[in-house]
Amino acid sequence: MEEKLKNRGLWVALFSLLGMILMDTVPHFDIGRYEQYVDLFLVILVAAGVISNPSAGKWFMDNEEGGGK
């Protein structure tokens, strides 16, 4: 379970789900403001180098034994 929680794709999907839930439940939800927050968050992740190496196996692909690609 701990390995699944380290998957960045899981967290991106959960934040997307949160946005969808907010749009459906909160009256007068400002979708433009939500998109600005998401864009800012993604820019910070790119600048920090968190999402710059897709070959590390942290997203939706499984790691191969020994190779890591």
PyMOL Python script that loads the backbone (N, CA, C, O; Angstrom):
from pymol import cmd

cmd.read_pdbstr("""\
ATOM      1  N   MET A   1       0.825  -1.197   0.000  1.00  0.00           N
ATOM      2  CA  MET A   1       0.000   0.000   0.000  1.00  0.00           C
ATOM      3  C   MET A   1       0.867   1.259   0.000  1.00  0.00           C
ATOM      4  O   MET A   1       0.526   2.252  -0.641  1.00  0.00           O
ATOM      5  N   GLU A   2       1.974   1.213   0.710  1.00  0.00           N
ATOM      6  CA  GLU A   2       2.851   2.378   0.785  1.00  0.00           C
ATOM      7  C   GLU A   2       3.424   2.740  -0.582  1.00  0.00           C
ATOM      8  O   GLU A   2       3.588   3.918  -0.898  1.00  0.00           O
ATOM      9  N   GLU A   3       3.729   1.719  -1.398  1.00  0.00           N
ATOM     10  CA  GLU A   3       4.241   1.971  -2.747  1.00  0.00           C
ATOM     11  C   GLU A   3       3.178   2.648  -3.613  1.00  0.00           C
ATOM     12  O   GLU A   3       3.498   3.502  -4.440  1.00  0.00           O
ATOM     13  N   LYS A   4       1.932   2.271  -3.425  1.00  0.00           N
ATOM     14  CA  LYS A   4       0.856   2.882  -4.205  1.00  0.00           C
ATOM     15  C   LYS A   4       0.690   4.353  -3.852  1.00  0.00           C
ATOM     16  O   LYS A   4       0.370   5.167  -4.717  1.00  0.00           O
ATOM     17  N   LEU A   5       0.905   4.697  -2.587  1.00  0.00           N
ATOM     18  CA  LEU A   5       0.774   6.088  -2.173  1.00  0.00           C
ATOM     19  C   LEU A   5       1.920   6.954  -2.683  1.00  0.00           C
ATOM     20  O   LEU A   5       1.798   8.179  -2.706  1.00  0.00           O
ATOM     21  N   LYS A   6       3.024   6.346  -3.091  1.00  0.00           N
ATOM     22  CA  LYS A   6       4.152   7.094  -3.643  1.00  0.00           C
ATOM     23  C   LYS A   6       3.972   7.392  -5.127  1.00  0.00           C
ATOM     24  O   LYS A   6       4.745   8.159  -5.701  1.00  0.00           O
ATOM     25  N   ASN A   7       2.970   6.800  -5.749  1.00  0.00           N
ATOM     26  CA  ASN A   7       2.731   6.990  -7.174  1.00  0.00           C
ATOM     27  C   ASN A   7       2.154   8.378  -7.421  1.00  0.00           C
ATOM     28  O   ASN A   7       1.082   8.711  -6.916  1.00  0.00           O
ATOM     29  N   ARG A   8       2.865   9.179  -8.193  1.00  0.00           N
ATOM     30  CA  ARG A   8       2.442  10.560  -8.455  1.00  0.00           C
ATOM     31  C   ARG A   8       1.186  10.619  -9.299  1.00  0.00           C
ATOM     32  O   ARG A   8       0.388  11.547  -9.161  1.00  0.00           O
ATOM     33  N   GLY A   9       1.003   9.653 -10.160  1.00  0.00           N
ATOM     34  CA  GLY A   9      -0.203   9.613 -10.981  1.00  0.00           C
ATOM     35  C   GLY A   9      -1.456   9.471 -10.136  1.00  0.00           C
ATOM     36  O   GLY A   9      -2.498  10.038 -10.466  1.00  0.00           O
ATOM     37  N   LEU A  10      -1.362   8.719  -9.048  1.00  0.00           N
ATOM     38  CA  LEU A  10      -2.489   8.568  -8.131  1.00  0.00           C
ATOM     39  C   LEU A  10      -2.894   9.916  -7.559  1.00  0.00           C
ATOM     40  O   LEU A  10      -4.081  10.237  -7.504  1.00  0.00           O
ATOM     41  N   TRP A  11      -1.918  10.704  -7.134  1.00  0.00           N
ATOM     42  CA  TRP A  11      -2.216  11.996  -6.514  1.00  0.00           C
ATOM     43  C   TRP A  11      -2.770  12.993  -7.528  1.00  0.00           C
ATOM     44  O   TRP A  11      -3.653  13.783  -7.193  1.00  0.00           O
ATOM     45  N   VAL A  12      -2.271  12.970  -8.746  1.00  0.00           N
ATOM     46  CA  VAL A  12      -2.817  13.845  -9.787  1.00  0.00           C
ATOM     47  C   VAL A  12      -4.274  13.472 -10.053  1.00  0.00           C
ATOM     48  O   VAL A  12      -5.127  14.349 -10.188  1.00  0.00           O
ATOM     49  N   ALA A  13      -4.555  12.178 -10.126  1.00  0.00           N
ATOM     50  CA  ALA A  13      -5.925  11.724 -10.361  1.00  0.00           C
ATOM     51  C   ALA A  13      -6.848  12.101  -9.200  1.00  0.00           C
ATOM     52  O   ALA A  13      -7.995  12.486  -9.425  1.00  0.00           O
ATOM     53  N   LEU A  14      -6.359  11.994  -7.970  1.00  0.00           N
ATOM     54  CA  LEU A  14      -7.181  12.355  -6.812  1.00  0.00           C
ATOM     55  C   LEU A  14      -7.481  13.850  -6.776  1.00  0.00           C
ATOM     56  O   LEU A  14      -8.596  14.248  -6.440  1.00  0.00           O
ATOM     57  N   PHE A  15      -6.491  14.688  -7.121  1.00  0.00           N
ATOM     58  CA  PHE A  15      -6.749  16.128  -7.163  1.00  0.00           C
ATOM     59  C   PHE A  15      -7.736  16.476  -8.272  1.00  0.00           C
ATOM     60  O   PHE A  15      -8.542  17.394  -8.118  1.00  0.00           O
ATOM     61  N   SER A  16      -7.678  15.757  -9.378  1.00  0.00           N
ATOM     62  CA  SER A  16      -8.655  15.970 -10.448  1.00  0.00           C
ATOM     63  C   SER A  16     -10.051  15.588  -9.972  1.00  0.00           C
ATOM     64  O   SER A  16     -11.026  16.287 -10.250  1.00  0.00           O
ATOM     65  N   LEU A  17     -10.136  14.480  -9.258  1.00  0.00           N
ATOM     66  CA  LEU A  17     -11.422  14.052  -8.711  1.00  0.00           C
ATOM     67  C   LEU A  17     -11.956  15.082  -7.721  1.00  0.00           C
ATOM     68  O   LEU A  17     -13.155  15.360  -7.703  1.00  0.00           O
ATOM     69  N   LEU A  18     -11.082  15.644  -6.903  1.00  0.00           N
ATOM     70  CA  LEU A  18     -11.497  16.671  -5.952  1.00  0.00           C
ATOM     71  C   LEU A  18     -12.100  17.870  -6.685  1.00  0.00           C
ATOM     72  O   LEU A  18     -13.129  18.403  -6.270  1.00  0.00           O
ATOM     73  N   GLY A  19     -11.460  18.287  -7.769  1.00  0.00           N
ATOM     74  CA  GLY A  19     -11.999  19.396  -8.553  1.00  0.00           C
ATOM     75  C   GLY A  19     -13.364  19.085  -9.124  1.00  0.00           C
ATOM     76  O   GLY A  19     -14.249  19.940  -9.126  1.00  0.00           O
ATOM     77  N   MET A  20     -13.544  17.860  -9.613  1.00  0.00           N
ATOM     78  CA  MET A  20     -14.844  17.469 -10.162  1.00  0.00           C
ATOM     79  C   MET A  20     -15.918  17.458  -9.080  1.00  0.00           C
ATOM     80  O   MET A  20     -17.048  17.885  -9.319  1.00  0.00           O
ATOM     81  N   ILE A  21     -15.570  16.972  -7.896  1.00  0.00           N
ATOM     82  CA  ILE A  21     -16.534  16.940  -6.790  1.00  0.00           C
ATOM     83  C   ILE A  21     -16.915  18.356  -6.380  1.00  0.00           C
ATOM     84  O   ILE A  21     -18.087  18.642  -6.138  1.00  0.00           O
ATOM     85  N   LEU A  22     -15.917  19.246  -6.301  1.00  0.00           N
ATOM     86  CA  LEU A  22     -16.210  20.632  -5.942  1.00  0.00           C
ATOM     87  C   LEU A  22     -17.118  21.296  -6.971  1.00  0.00           C
ATOM     88  O   LEU A  22     -18.027  22.041  -6.605  1.00  0.00           O
ATOM     89  N   MET A  23     -16.879  21.034  -8.251  1.00  0.00           N
ATOM     90  CA  MET A  23     -17.720  21.625  -9.296  1.00  0.00           C
ATOM     91  C   MET A  23     -19.163  21.149  -9.190  1.00  0.00           C
ATOM     92  O   MET A  23     -20.091  21.904  -9.483  1.00  0.00           O
ATOM     93  N   ASP A  24     -19.355  19.898  -8.770  1.00  0.00           N
ATOM     94  CA  ASP A  24     -20.705  19.344  -8.687  1.00  0.00           C
ATOM     95  C   ASP A  24     -21.435  19.735  -7.412  1.00  0.00           C
ATOM     96  O   ASP A  24     -22.664  19.801  -7.411  1.00  0.00           O
ATOM     97  N   THR A  25     -20.718  19.996  -6.331  1.00  0.00           N
ATOM     98  CA  THR A  25     -21.375  20.195  -5.042  1.00  0.00           C
ATOM     99  C   THR A  25     -21.419  21.641  -4.568  1.00  0.00           C
ATOM    100  O   THR A  25     -22.338  22.013  -3.839  1.00  0.00           O
ATOM    101  N   VAL A  26     -20.459  22.464  -4.957  1.00  0.00           N
ATOM    102  CA  VAL A  26     -20.400  23.840  -4.464  1.00  0.00           C
ATOM    103  C   VAL A  26     -21.117  24.761  -5.447  1.00  0.00           C
ATOM    104  O   VAL A  26     -20.747  24.834  -6.618  1.00  0.00           O
ATOM    105  N   PRO A  27     -22.143  25.461  -4.969  1.00  0.00           N
ATOM    106  CA  PRO A  27     -22.825  26.387  -5.874  1.00  0.00           C
ATOM    107  C   PRO A  27     -21.909  27.560  -6.231  1.00  0.00           C
ATOM    108  O   PRO A  27     -21.170  28.058  -5.381  1.00  0.00           O
ATOM    109  N   HIS A  28     -21.960  27.988  -7.463  1.00  0.00           N
ATOM    110  CA  HIS A  28     -21.166  29.114  -7.970  1.00  0.00           C
ATOM    111  C   HIS A  28     -19.671  28.856  -7.839  1.00  0.00           C
ATOM    112  O   HIS A  28     -18.901  29.770  -7.545  1.00  0.00           O
ATOM    113  N   PHE A  29     -19.265  27.613  -8.059  1.00  0.00           N
ATOM    114  CA  PHE A  29     -17.838  27.257  -8.004  1.00  0.00           C
ATOM    115  C   PHE A  29     -17.118  27.892  -9.186  1.00  0.00           C
ATOM    116  O   PHE A  29     -17.556  27.751 -10.328  1.00  0.00           O
ATOM    117  N   ASP A  30     -16.026  28.587  -8.922  1.00  0.00           N
ATOM    118  CA  ASP A  30     -15.274  29.301  -9.961  1.00  0.00           C
ATOM    119  C   ASP A  30     -14.242  28.366 -10.586  1.00  0.00           C
ATOM    120  O   ASP A  30     -13.161  28.165 -10.034  1.00  0.00           O
ATOM    121  N   ILE A  31     -14.585  27.793 -11.747  1.00  0.00           N
ATOM    122  CA  ILE A  31     -13.701  26.841 -12.417  1.00  0.00           C
ATOM    123  C   ILE A  31     -12.416  27.511 -12.883  1.00  0.00           C
ATOM    124  O   ILE A  31     -11.362  26.875 -12.899  1.00  0.00           O
ATOM    125  N   GLY A  32     -12.484  28.776 -13.261  1.00  0.00           N
ATOM    126  CA  GLY A  32     -11.287  29.485 -13.707  1.00  0.00           C
ATOM    127  C   GLY A  32     -10.252  29.605 -12.608  1.00  0.00           C
ATOM    128  O   GLY A  32      -9.054  29.462 -12.857  1.00  0.00           O
ATOM    129  N   ARG A  33     -10.704  29.864 -11.402  1.00  0.00           N
ATOM    130  CA  ARG A  33      -9.782  29.981 -10.259  1.00  0.00           C
ATOM    131  C   ARG A  33      -9.155  28.623  -9.947  1.00  0.00           C
ATOM    132  O   ARG A  33      -7.966  28.548  -9.638  1.00  0.00           O
ATOM    133  N   TYR A  34      -9.943  27.553 -10.027  1.00  0.00           N
ATOM    134  CA  TYR A  34      -9.420  26.206  -9.796  1.00  0.00           C
ATOM    135  C   TYR A  34      -8.342  25.872 -10.822  1.00  0.00           C
ATOM    136  O   TYR A  34      -7.305  25.305 -10.477  1.00  0.00           O
ATOM    137  N   GLU A  35      -8.587  26.224 -12.083  1.00  0.00           N
ATOM    138  CA  GLU A  35      -7.599  25.968 -13.134  1.00  0.00           C
ATOM    139  C   GLU A  35      -6.316  26.748 -12.890  1.00  0.00           C
ATOM    140  O   GLU A  35      -5.227  26.250 -13.179  1.00  0.00           O
ATOM    141  N   GLN A  36      -6.426  27.962 -12.363  1.00  0.00           N
ATOM    142  CA  GLN A  36      -5.231  28.746 -12.047  1.00  0.00           C
ATOM    143  C   GLN A  36      -4.413  28.062 -10.958  1.00  0.00           C
ATOM    144  O   GLN A  36      -3.187  28.003 -11.049  1.00  0.00           O
ATOM    145  N   TYR A  37      -5.076  27.549  -9.938  1.00  0.00           N
ATOM    146  CA  TYR A  37      -4.364  26.837  -8.872  1.00  0.00           C
ATOM    147  C   TYR A  37      -3.681  25.579  -9.404  1.00  0.00           C
ATOM    148  O   TYR A  37      -2.540  25.290  -9.044  1.00  0.00           O
ATOM    149  N   VAL A  38      -4.374  24.838 -10.252  1.00  0.00           N
ATOM    150  CA  VAL A  38      -3.796  23.618 -10.820  1.00  0.00           C
ATOM    151  C   VAL A  38      -2.587  23.958 -11.687  1.00  0.00           C
ATOM    152  O   VAL A  38      -1.552  23.299 -11.595  1.00  0.00           O
ATOM    153  N   ASP A  39      -2.715  24.982 -12.525  1.00  0.00           N
ATOM    154  CA  ASP A  39      -1.588  25.394 -13.368  1.00  0.00           C
ATOM    155  C   ASP A  39      -0.393  25.827 -12.530  1.00  0.00           C
ATOM    156  O   ASP A  39       0.742  25.458 -12.834  1.00  0.00           O
ATOM    157  N   LEU A  40      -0.634  26.602 -11.483  1.00  0.00           N
ATOM    158  CA  LEU A  40       0.447  27.045 -10.602  1.00  0.00           C
ATOM    159  C   LEU A  40       1.119  25.860  -9.919  1.00  0.00           C
ATOM    160  O   LEU A  40       2.344  25.812  -9.813  1.00  0.00           O
ATOM    161  N   PHE A  41       0.320  24.910  -9.458  1.00  0.00           N
ATOM    162  CA  PHE A  41       0.857  23.719  -8.800  1.00  0.00           C
ATOM    163  C   PHE A  41       1.729  22.912  -9.758  1.00  0.00           C
ATOM    164  O   PHE A  41       2.801  22.442  -9.376  1.00  0.00           O
ATOM    165  N   LEU A  42       1.275  22.750 -10.996  1.00  0.00           N
ATOM    166  CA  LEU A  42       2.060  22.005 -11.982  1.00  0.00           C
ATOM    167  C   LEU A  42       3.349  22.730 -12.353  1.00  0.00           C
ATOM    168  O   LEU A  42       4.380  22.087 -12.548  1.00  0.00           O
ATOM    169  N   VAL A  43       3.308  24.053 -12.452  1.00  0.00           N
ATOM    170  CA  VAL A  43       4.526  24.822 -12.734  1.00  0.00           C
ATOM    171  C   VAL A  43       5.538  24.644 -11.613  1.00  0.00           C
ATOM    172  O   VAL A  43       6.732  24.492 -11.871  1.00  0.00           O
ATOM    173  N   ILE A  44       5.073  24.661 -10.383  1.00  0.00           N
ATOM    174  CA  ILE A  44       5.974  24.462  -9.240  1.00  0.00           C
ATOM    175  C   ILE A  44       6.587  23.068  -9.284  1.00  0.00           C
ATOM    176  O   ILE A  44       7.782  22.917  -9.029  1.00  0.00           O
ATOM    177  N   LEU A  45       5.794  22.047  -9.601  1.00  0.00           N
ATOM    178  CA  LEU A  45       6.325  20.688  -9.685  1.00  0.00           C
ATOM    179  C   LEU A  45       7.355  20.550 -10.797  1.00  0.00           C
ATOM    180  O   LEU A  45       8.370  19.875 -10.624  1.00  0.00           O
ATOM    181  N   VAL A  46       7.101  21.186 -11.940  1.00  0.00           N
ATOM    182  CA  VAL A  46       8.061  21.136 -13.045  1.00  0.00           C
ATOM    183  C   VAL A  46       9.340  21.866 -12.664  1.00  0.00           C
ATOM    184  O   VAL A  46      10.436  21.364 -12.913  1.00  0.00           O
ATOM    185  N   ALA A  47       9.215  23.042 -12.066  1.00  0.00           N
ATOM    186  CA  ALA A  47      10.391  23.822 -11.673  1.00  0.00           C
ATOM    187  C   ALA A  47      11.223  23.094 -10.624  1.00  0.00           C
ATOM    188  O   ALA A  47      12.449  23.210 -10.610  1.00  0.00           O
ATOM    189  N   ALA A  48      10.564  22.350  -9.753  1.00  0.00           N
ATOM    190  CA  ALA A  48      11.277  21.606  -8.716  1.00  0.00           C
ATOM    191  C   ALA A  48      11.861  20.301  -9.245  1.00  0.00           C
ATOM    192  O   ALA A  48      12.622  19.636  -8.543  1.00  0.00           O
ATOM    193  N   GLY A  49      11.514  19.929 -10.473  1.00  0.00           N
ATOM    194  CA  GLY A  49      12.037  18.704 -11.065  1.00  0.00           C
ATOM    195  C   GLY A  49      11.314  17.450 -10.633  1.00  0.00           C
ATOM    196  O   GLY A  49      11.811  16.344 -10.842  1.00  0.00           O
ATOM    197  N   VAL A  50      10.151  17.606 -10.035  1.00  0.00           N
ATOM    198  CA  VAL A  50       9.412  16.449  -9.539  1.00  0.00           C
ATOM    199  C   VAL A  50       8.827  15.639 -10.687  1.00  0.00           C
ATOM    200  O   VAL A  50       8.809  14.410 -10.622  1.00  0.00           O
ATOM    201  N   ILE A  51       8.348  16.300 -11.734  1.00  0.00           N
ATOM    202  CA  ILE A  51       7.704  15.571 -12.827  1.00  0.00           C
ATOM    203  C   ILE A  51       8.512  15.629 -14.112  1.00  0.00           C
ATOM    204  O   ILE A  51       7.948  15.524 -15.201  1.00  0.00           O
ATOM    205  N   SER A  52       9.820  15.795 -14.002  1.00  0.00           N
ATOM    206  CA  SER A  52      10.638  15.927 -15.206  1.00  0.00           C
ATOM    207  C   SER A  52      11.253  14.618 -15.679  1.00  0.00           C
ATOM    208  O   SER A  52      11.830  14.588 -16.766  1.00  0.00           O
ATOM    209  N   ASN A  53      11.157  13.540 -14.915  1.00  0.00           N
ATOM    210  CA  ASN A  53      11.789  12.282 -15.305  1.00  0.00           C
ATOM    211  C   ASN A  53      10.755  11.163 -15.348  1.00  0.00           C
ATOM    212  O   ASN A  53      10.594  10.438 -14.365  1.00  0.00           O
ATOM    213  N   PRO A  54      10.050  11.009 -16.468  1.00  0.00           N
ATOM    214  CA  PRO A  54       9.015   9.988 -16.534  1.00  0.00           C
ATOM    215  C   PRO A  54       9.544   8.561 -16.596  1.00  0.00           C
ATOM    216  O   PRO A  54       8.765   7.621 -16.440  1.00  0.00           O
ATOM    217  N   SER A  55      10.849   8.366 -16.820  1.00  0.00           N
ATOM    218  CA  SER A  55      11.390   7.011 -16.916  1.00  0.00           C
ATOM    219  C   SER A  55      11.674   6.396 -15.553  1.00  0.00           C
ATOM    220  O   SER A  55      12.146   5.261 -15.485  1.00  0.00           O
ATOM    221  N   ALA A  56      11.402   7.108 -14.475  1.00  0.00           N
ATOM    222  CA  ALA A  56      11.697   6.588 -13.143  1.00  0.00           C
ATOM    223  C   ALA A  56      10.619   5.638 -12.626  1.00  0.00           C
ATOM    224  O   ALA A  56      10.816   5.007 -11.587  1.00  0.00           O
ATOM    225  N   GLY A  57       9.492   5.519 -13.316  1.00  0.00           N
ATOM    226  CA  GLY A  57       8.445   4.592 -12.897  1.00  0.00           C
ATOM    227  C   GLY A  57       7.583   5.100 -11.772  1.00  0.00           C
ATOM    228  O   GLY A  57       7.042   4.301 -11.008  1.00  0.00           O
ATOM    229  N   LYS A  58       7.436   6.399 -11.645  1.00  0.00           N
ATOM    230  CA  LYS A  58       6.633   6.957 -10.562  1.00  0.00           C
ATOM    231  C   LYS A  58       5.212   7.297 -10.998  1.00  0.00           C
ATOM    232  O   LYS A  58       4.403   7.724 -10.174  1.00  0.00           O
ATOM    233  N   TRP A  59       4.896   7.116 -12.277  1.00  0.00           N
ATOM    234  CA  TRP A  59       3.577   7.498 -12.755  1.00  0.00           C
ATOM    235  C   TRP A  59       2.725   6.267 -12.982  1.00  0.00           C
ATOM    236  O   TRP A  59       2.471   5.534 -12.026  1.00  0.00           O
ATOM    237  N   PHE A  60       2.277   6.005 -14.177  1.00  0.00           N
ATOM    238  CA  PHE A  60       1.350   4.911 -14.418  1.00  0.00           C
ATOM    239  C   PHE A  60       2.018   3.647 -14.933  1.00  0.00           C
ATOM    240  O   PHE A  60       1.361   2.612 -15.044  1.00  0.00           O
ATOM    241  N   MET A  61       3.296   3.704 -15.248  1.00  0.00           N
ATOM    242  CA  MET A  61       4.018   2.528 -15.729  1.00  0.00           C
ATOM    243  C   MET A  61       4.639   1.788 -14.548  1.00  0.00           C
ATOM    244  O   MET A  61       5.031   2.407 -13.558  1.00  0.00           O
ATOM    245  N   ASP A  62       4.728   0.466 -14.656  1.00  0.00           N
ATOM    246  CA  ASP A  62       5.383  -0.334 -13.631  1.00  0.00           C
ATOM    247  C   ASP A  62       6.886  -0.305 -13.831  1.00  0.00           C
ATOM    248  O   ASP A  62       7.373  -0.178 -14.955  1.00  0.00           O
ATOM    249  N   ASN A  63       7.611  -0.425 -12.737  1.00  0.00           N
ATOM    250  CA  ASN A  63       9.065  -0.547 -12.820  1.00  0.00           C
ATOM    251  C   ASN A  63       9.424  -1.945 -13.288  1.00  0.00           C
ATOM    252  O   ASN A  63       8.812  -2.926 -12.866  1.00  0.00           O
ATOM    253  N   GLU A  64      10.415  -2.034 -14.156  1.00  0.00           N
ATOM    254  CA  GLU A  64      10.951  -3.340 -14.520  1.00  0.00           C
ATOM    255  C   GLU A  64      12.030  -3.685 -13.507  1.00  0.00           C
ATOM    256  O   GLU A  64      12.749  -2.805 -13.032  1.00  0.00           O
ATOM    257  N   GLU A  65      12.141  -4.940 -13.184  1.00  0.00           N
ATOM    258  CA  GLU A  65      13.143  -5.370 -12.217  1.00  0.00           C
ATOM    259  C   GLU A  65      14.539  -5.123 -12.752  1.00  0.00           C
ATOM    260  O   GLU A  65      14.874  -5.560 -13.854  1.00  0.00           O
ATOM    261  N   GLY A  66      15.351  -4.427 -11.982  1.00  0.00           N
ATOM    262  CA  GLY A  66      16.745  -4.215 -12.333  1.00  0.00           C
ATOM    263  C   GLY A  66      17.003  -3.051 -13.249  1.00  0.00           C
ATOM    264  O   GLY A  66      18.063  -2.433 -13.145  1.00  0.00           O
ATOM    265  N   GLY A  67      16.091  -2.713 -14.145  1.00  0.00           N
ATOM    266  CA  GLY A  67      16.343  -1.660 -15.120  1.00  0.00           C
ATOM    267  C   GLY A  67      15.846  -0.296 -14.697  1.00  0.00           C
ATOM    268  O   GLY A  67      16.510   0.708 -14.950  1.00  0.00           O
ATOM    269  N   GLY A  68      14.705  -0.241 -14.066  1.00  0.00           N
ATOM    270  CA  GLY A  68      14.121   1.010 -13.657  1.00  0.00           C
ATOM    271  C   GLY A  68      13.522   1.828 -14.793  1.00  0.00           C
ATOM    272  O   GLY A  68      13.075   2.952 -14.565  1.00  0.00           O
ATOM    273  N   LYS A  69      13.500   1.290 -16.012  1.00  0.00           N
ATOM    274  CA  LYS A  69      12.919   2.018 -17.141  1.00  0.00           C
ATOM    275  C   LYS A  69      11.562   1.466 -17.476  1.00  0.00           C
ATOM    276  O   LYS A  69      10.910   1.949 -18.402  1.00  0.00           O
TER     277      LYS A  69
END
""", "prot")
cmd.dss("prot")
cmd.show_as("cartoon", "prot")
cmd.util.cbc("prot")
cmd.orient("prot")
